Amino acid sequence: MKLPWPFSKSRPTIAATVVPQSKRPRRIRHGFDGATTGTLYSRWLTLDQKLDLELRSSLPALRARARDLMKNDDYCRRYMNLLLQNVVGLGVQLQARISDSNGKLDTANNRMIEDAWWKFTRKGRTSADGKLSFHDVERLVLKGAGTDGEIFIRKHVVNSEFRLEVIPADAVDVRYEADLGKGRRVVMGVELDDFNRPLAYHVVTRPQSSGEQRVRIPANEVIHVVDPEFADQTRGFPWIVSGMRTLHVLKLYREAELIAADVAAGKMGFFTSRTGEEFSAIAVDREEEDGPLITNADPGTFHELPEGMQFSTFDPQHPNSSYAPFVQEVLRGIASGFGISYAALANDPTAMSWSALRHVELQDRDFYRTKQAWLIESLHVPVFEAWLEHAMLSGALDGKTIPPSAFDKLNNVQFMPRSWAWVDPLKDIEANREMVRMNVKSLTAVAAEQGSDLEEVIKQRVKERALLDAAGLPDGLDSRVSPAQADDEGGQPVNGRPTEK
């Protein structure tokens, strides 16, 4: 076939071979590369089903393995310790913010709520068994989320006092499924309505070996502490799920390298015969009369080999030079799945510069803040509201009964989790000072970042200045400059604001 050339009549025509349509190779393409099929993806097996169906069969094994890792794996325990230290710390503090009709802080009611809550959170006053403080409950909830993905808190009234009962995740029977009719069904021990709203929880009260029994607990008596990742998710799964397999294999690899290093440190060897015949002479040190020749090597000593024998060394080199880089690379992937930096998980900041370390430290803190917000919303808020409702009606607030109409007024509190010291104190303080001066940040926000309440800080500073004035001592921390001094020094700041000369 001749193809015309439109630009030049003198240019020769080009001959082309037309391949029949039926003989052309067909390439099947999808809209998404991730949905491509073929040999390369043959091991990428997935199930297109609801998450609850996957959890029903996988959850017991996931939790058992997660608990085993938490007990026996160094890095898994490191991750949990980081969560406990940075999310809970010394405990989440309550700050009452109740206001009066004039919009001012109601000091009396604020003090009443804070004192009564402090009594409830003490050791032995929080749990129904009289063993736990509220800080213990915080830590148990975080541990349960890490290994089980969820935990249950049941509300009780014991001897007219509000108490909590911590129910582990496996106590809500994941094997129990039932269709109760009228739009009610039980999914993995959780009774739901047509809108998937929990109606009750079916809790195993006696081990299976002694005759298993289940108790139906209404949902209004239970706080289900869970951080769901999917909209159709009824039960939680371990936070460490993405790194469990890798952690287990890495643990086995490290154990094998440790054993190999122990063997390599022994510098062993073997006695061999040049002729290949069995040695029959008297051994230097023999365990059995007819057993193999065994000699112990002591430091600084030499043995004379028996006639006809030679020594072959066995000198394995472990761990080799690739061990550390390999473990680091594996841990980077695990840390990414856990949501924290490699430097934090491996406790290894040595390979990072100061600026890089500061960057990852700030990222880690953002991760911990999201977990703090989740913990407060999932645990502290519902517990406080249930406690406040009972305290108002039982006379636990200053020994008097308060009508339910005052609930919304008294339920004006703020939970303050732990904070962190500035990564670069001088630069961060100067940055905060500049933002406050520019009116783009408040002193309240600066104090909150440090885990403090501005009102309490001001009260403490007033008391400190009064004590110093009474003793006739100057306040060495007072950086205020008088207007006269500012004028003399050319417009220096007065109380944080620049003056005009």
Buried (B, 14 or more C-beta within 10 A) or exposed (E): EEEEEEEEEEEEEEEEEEEEEEEEEEEEEEEEEEEEEEEEEEEEEEEEEBBBEEBBEEBEEBBEBBBBBBEEBBBBEBBBEBBBEBBBBEBBBBBBEBEEEEEEEBEEBBEBBBEBBEEBBEEEBBBBEEEBBBBBBBBBBBBBBBBBBBBBBBBEEEEEBBBBBBBBBBBBBBEBEEEEEEEBBBBBBBBBEEEBEBBBBBBBEEEEEEEEEBEEBEBEBBBBBBBBEEEEBBBBBBBBBBBBEBBBEBBEBBEEBEEBBEEBEEEEEEBEEEEEEEBEEEBBEEEEEEEEBEBEEEEEEEEEEBEBBEEEEEEEEBBEEEBEEBBEEBBBBBBBBBBBBBBBBBEBBEEBEEEEBBBBBEBBBEBBBEBBEBBBEBBBBBBBEBBBBBBBBBEBBBEEEBEEEEBEEBBBBEBBBBBBEBBEEEEBEEEBBEBBEEEEBEEEEBBBBEBBBBBEBEEEEEEEEEEBEEEEEEEEEEEEBEEEEBBEEEEEBBEEEEBEE
